[in-house]
Amino acid sequence: MEKKLVVANIGMQFGMSHVEGAMSCGVEIAAICDCNEANLRAAGERYGIPEEKQFTDYMDIVNNKDINVVTVAIPDQQHKKVACDLLRAGKHVLCEKPLALTREDLEEIVKVADESDAKFMVGQICRFTPAFEKAKEIVESGTIGEIYFIESEYAHDYMKLVDTWRSDPDRHGVIGGGCHAVDLIRWLVGDPQEVFAYGTHKLLPQVSYDDATIAIMKFDENVAGKVFVSTGCKRDYTMRTVIYGTKGTLICDNTSPTMTLFVTDDDGNTLPAQTIDVQVNNHNAAKEFEVFADAILNDKPVLTDAREGSKTVEVCLSIVESSKTGKPVRPDYEFLKK
């Protein structure tokens, strides 16, 4: 087992936070990689990484025997090939979300991850957002009782972000961005057993998929949920989340310095709202990398492994299917079993 982490980062347009996350943990940045030389040079200059450690071909990372950890922050369509090549070379991989865009790619990544001795982690960053970590703590403490309904949203205006890879029909907004809200709900209450969705398309003519989708979910244990995804909304970015329990309600998001908690007294009366202060850190890459490094160095299981990342995408694919067919869809988790 390696006692020293030697890290490379692939994808500099979206991977700056991963470089910073690794550097904050004091590890060596052995290489950075991007096929766009301008992005590569800018990152090298910003972080003081010399030109001899900058590469435009990710295979230079794959073939480097000294590098043992790689973060991957490239267009979603490329995750499968790059992640699998790295795993086959024995590298520990932290791959951005969504893990992949099709069930076929998910199956291959899971298979290769199973066959590799290396650790594989999907970057479901909401699980490291301070407000959502606090929400998880409150839920598990029983403070708001048993959850009976949960809702989350991914509201993010893509008008100035839509480019070639985001316009890919396979990268539906629910999969590419809405996976955040879906994964958050899965983390808090478990896997939905059935979804039903509607979609509209009024805001982003550049893409072929719906730019707003609402999905209703049914869970085990008498729990329901809702996810709203809008990639053309005219408002500030937010992932506002509300968790309704039998003894209280929690309202939080990833961009506010406070969260609101309602609880009841012994007679069931709702008490005045409590305000809880939380740190605002919407992309806590430092905590994410710290957890991944701990799993590598101490041979611990990775909680957001390939199967966990695949389950989130499977729910997203089911939502897209339902919105197209107008019928309820039961996510198929069977293909992820060992």
C-alpha positions in Angstrom: 0.0 0.0 0.0 1.4 3.4 -1.0 2.3 5.7 1.9 2.9 8.6 -0.5 0.3 10.0 -2.8 1.6 11.3 -6.1 -1.2 13.0 -7.9 -2.1 14.0 -11.4 -5.1 16.0 -12.5 -6.8 15.6 -15.9 -9.0 18.4 -17.2 -8.0 22.0 -16.2 -11.1 23.9 -17.3 -13.2 22.2 -14.6 -10.4 20.6 -12.5 -8.9 23.7 -10.8 -10.7 22.9 -7.6 -9.3 19.3 -7.6 -5.8 20.7 -7.9 -6.5 23.0 -5.0 -8.1 20.2 -3.0 -5.1 17.9 -3.4 -2.6 20.8 -2.7 -4.6 21.7 0.5 -3.9 18.1 1.7 -0.1 18.6 1.2 0.3 16.0 -1.6 2.6 16.3 -4.5 1.2 17.4 -7.9 3.2 15.4 -10.3 1.4 16.4 -13.5 -1.6 18.3 -14.9 -3.2 17.4 -18.2 -5.6 19.1 -20.7 -5.9 18.9 -24.5 -6.4 22.6 -24.5 -3.0 24.2 -24.2 -4.3 27.5 -23.0 -6.1 25.9 -20.1 -3.0 23.9 -19.3 -0.6 26.8 -19.3 -3.0 29.0 -17.3 -3.3 26.2 -14.6 0.5 25.7 -14.6 1.1 29.4 -14.1 -1.5 29.7 -11.4 -0.3 26.8 -9.3 3.4 27.0 -10.0 3.5 23.7 -11.9 6.5 23.7 -14.4 6.1 23.0 -18.1 7.7 19.6 -17.9 4.8 18.5 -15.7 2.2 19.7 -18.1 0.7 17.2 -20.7 -1.8 17.4 -23.5 -2.2 13.6 -23.8 -3.7 11.8 -20.8 -1.8 8.6 -21.8 1.3 10.3 -20.5 -0.4 10.1 -17.1 -1.5 6.5 -17.6 2.0 5.4 -18.5 3.8 7.3 -15.7 4.7 4.7 -13.1 5.3 7.2 -10.4 1.8 8.7 -10.4 -0.6 6.7 -8.2 -3.6 9.0 -7.9 -5.5 10.8 -10.6 -8.5 13.1 -10.6 -10.6 13.3 -13.7 -12.5 16.4 -14.5 -13.3 16.2 -18.2 -16.5 16.2 -20.3 -18.9 13.5 -19.1 -18.8 11.6 -22.4 -15.1 10.9 -21.9 -15.3 9.5 -18.3 -15.6 5.9 -19.2 -12.5 5.5 -21.5 -10.2 7.7 -19.4 -11.3 6.2 -16.0 -11.0 2.6 -17.3 -7.5 3.2 -18.8 -6.3 4.7 -15.5 -7.8 1.8 -13.5 -6.2 -0.8 -15.7 -2.9 1.0 -15.1 -3.4 0.6 -11.4 -4.1 4.2 -10.6 -6.5 5.3 -7.9 -9.1 7.4 -9.6 -11.4 10.3 -8.4 -13.8 10.9 -11.3 -16.2 13.8 -11.6 -19.9 13.3 -11.6 -22.0 12.1 -13.4 -20.0 8.9 -13.6 -21.3 8.2 -17.2 -24.2 8.9 -19.5 -25.3 5.4 -20.5 -26.0 2.1 -18.7 -23.4 0.4 -21.0 -20.7 2.8 -19.9 -21.7 2.4 -16.2 -21.5 -1.4 -16.5 -18.0 -1.2 -18.0 -16.7 1.2 -15.4 -18.1 -1.0 -12.6 -16.6 -4.1 -14.1 -13.1 -2.6 -14.5 -13.3 -1.1 -11.0 -14.1 -4.5 -9.6 -11.2 -6.1 -11.4 -8.7 -3.4 -10.3 -6.9 -3.3 -6.9 -7.1 0.5 -7.1 -9.6 2.7 -5.3 -12.3 4.4 -7.4 -14.4 7.3 -6.2 -17.1 9.4 -7.9 -17.1 13.0 -7.0 -20.6 13.5 -5.6 -19.5 16.8 -4.1 -22.9 17.6 -2.4 -22.0 14.9 0.2 -19.2 17.2 1.3 -21.1 20.5 1.3 -21.2 21.7 4.9 -25.0 22.5 4.9 -25.8 19.1 3.5 -23.4 17.3 5.9 -25.2 19.1 8.7 -28.6 18.1 7.3 -27.4 14.4 7.2 -26.3 14.7 10.9 -29.7 16.2 11.9 -31.7 13.5 10.0 -29.7 10.7 11.5 -30.0 12.1 15.0 -33.8 11.7 14.8 -34.4 15.4 15.6 -37.0 15.8 12.9 -38.4 12.3 13.3 -39.0 9.9 10.4 -38.8 11.5 7.0 -42.0 11.2 4.9 -41.2 13.7 2.1 -38.1 15.2 0.7 -37.5 17.6 -2.2 -34.4 19.1 -3.8 -33.7 21.2 -6.8 -30.9 21.9 -9.2 -31.5 25.4 -10.5 -28.7 26.6 -12.7 -28.9 28.9 -15.7 -26.8 27.2 -18.5 -27.5 30.0 -21.0 -23.8 31.1 -21.0 -22.5 27.6 -20.4 -24.0 25.7 -23.2 -21.3 24.5 -25.5 -20.7 21.5 -27.8 -20.3 18.8 -25.1 -23.2 20.1 -22.9 -25.4 20.1 -26.0 -25.0 16.4 -26.5 -28.4 14.8 -26.4 -27.1 12.0 -24.1 -26.1 14.7 -21.6 -29.7 15.6 -20.5 -29.8 18.3 -17.9 -31.2 15.8 -15.4 -28.1 13.6 -15.8 -25.4 16.2 -16.2 -26.5 18.6 -13.4 -29.6 17.2 -11.8 -27.6 14.2 -10.7 -26.5 16.5 -7.8 -30.0 16.7 -6.4 -30.8 13.0 -7.1 -27.6 11.9 -5.4 -28.3 14.1 -2.4 -31.8 12.6 -1.9 -30.4 9.1 -2.3 -27.8 9.9 0.3 -30.4 11.2 2.8 -33.3 8.7 2.3 -32.2 5.8 0.1 -32.9 4.5 -3.4 -36.2 5.5 -5.1 -38.1 2.5 -6.3 -40.3 4.3 -8.8 -40.1 7.7 -10.6 -42.6 9.7 -12.7 -41.5 12.8 -14.6 -42.7 15.7 -16.8 -40.4 17.9 -18.8 -40.7 21.3 -20.6 -38.4 23.0 -23.2 -38.8 26.8 -23.4 -35.4 28.3 -22.4 -32.5 26.6 -24.1 -33.1 26.3 -27.9 -29.5 25.2 -28.3 -30.1 21.8 -26.8 -32.5 19.0 -27.9 -33.5 17.9 -24.4 -35.9 19.4 -21.9 -34.5 22.3 -20.0 -36.9 21.9 -17.0 -37.9 18.6 -15.5 -39.9 17.7 -12.4 -39.7 14.1 -11.0 -41.8 12.5 -8.3 -40.3 9.6 -6.5 -41.6 6.7 -4.4 -39.3 5.2 -1.8 -39.6 2.2 0.6 -40.8 2.8 4.1 -43.7 5.2 3.2 -41.5 8.0 1.9 -42.0 10.2 -1.2 -39.8 12.7 -2.9 -39.4 15.3 -5.6 -36.6 16.6 -7.7 -36.8 19.7 -9.9 -34.1 20.4 -12.5 -34.0 23.6 -14.5 -30.9 24.4 -16.6 -32.4 27.6 -18.1 -33.9 29.2 -15.0 -33.6 32.9 -14.5 -32.3 33.1 -10.9 -29.2 32.5 -8.8 -27.8 29.0 -8.7 -29.2 27.0 -5.9 -29.8 23.4 -4.7 -32.5 24.3 -2.1 -33.6 21.2 -0.2 -36.4 20.7 2.2 -36.7 17.6 4.4 -40.1 16.9 6.1 -40.2 14.7 9.1 -42.8 13.6 11.6 -41.3 15.8 14.3 -39.9 18.7 12.3 -38.7 20.2 9.0 -35.3 21.2 7.7 -34.7 23.8 5.0 -31.2 24.2 3.5 -29.2 24.8 0.4 -25.6 24.9 -0.8 -25.2 28.6 -1.1 -26.6 30.1 2.1 -24.8 30.7 5.4 -27.8 29.6 7.4 -30.3 26.7 7.4 -33.8 26.7 9.0 -35.0 24.0 11.4 -38.5 23.5 12.8 -39.1 21.0 15.6 -42.0 20.1 17.8 -42.4 20.1 21.6 -43.6 17.0 23.6 -47.3 17.9 22.8 -46.6 18.0 19.0 -46.7 21.8 18.7 -44.4 23.4 16.2 -41.9 25.6 17.9 -40.5 28.9 16.4 -37.9 28.4 13.6 -34.3 27.9 14.6 -31.5 29.4 12.5 -28.4 27.3 12.2 -25.2 28.9 10.9 -23.2 26.9 8.4 -20.1 27.4 6.3 -20.7 28.2 2.7 -18.5 25.9 0.6 -20.4 24.8 -2.5 -17.5 22.8 -3.9 -15.6 21.3 -1.0 -12.9 19.6 -3.0 -10.5 19.7 -0.1 -12.7 17.6 2.1 -13.5 15.3 -0.9 -9.9 14.7 -1.6 -9.1 14.2 2.1 -11.7 11.4 2.3 -10.4 9.8 -0.8 -6.8 10.0 0.4 -7.8 8.4 3.7 -9.4 5.5 1.9 -6.3 4.9 -0.1 -3.7 5.3 2.7 -5.7 3.3 5.3 -7.4 0.8 2.9 -10.9 2.0 3.7 -14.0 1.4 1.5 -14.9 4.3 -0.8 -18.6 5.3 0.0 -19.2 6.9 -3.4 -17.7 4.0 -5.4 -18.5 3.0 -9.0 -21.8 1.3 -7.9 -22.9 4.2 -5.8 -22.2 6.7 -8.7 -24.0 4.3 -11.1 -27.1 4.2 -9.0 -27.4 7.9 -9.1 -27.1 7.9 -12.9 -29.6 5.0 -13.1 -32.2 7.1 -11.3 -31.5 10.0 -13.6 -31.9 7.8 -16.7 -35.2 6.6 -15.4 -36.4 10.2 -14.9 -35.5 11.0 -18.5 -37.2 7.8 -19.7 -40.4 8.7 -17.8 -40.5 12.2 -19.1 -40.3 10.9 -22.6 -42.8 8.1 -22.3 -45.3 9.6 -19.8 -45.1 6.5 -17.8 -43.7 5.6 -14.3 -40.3 3.9 -14.4 -38.7 1.6 -11.8 -35.0 2.1 -11.7 -33.1 -1.1 -12.5 -30.4 -1.6 -9.9 -29.9 -5.3 -10.8 -27.1 -4.7 -13.3 -25.0 -3.2 -10.5 -25.0 -6.3 -8.3 -21.9 -8.4 -8.1 
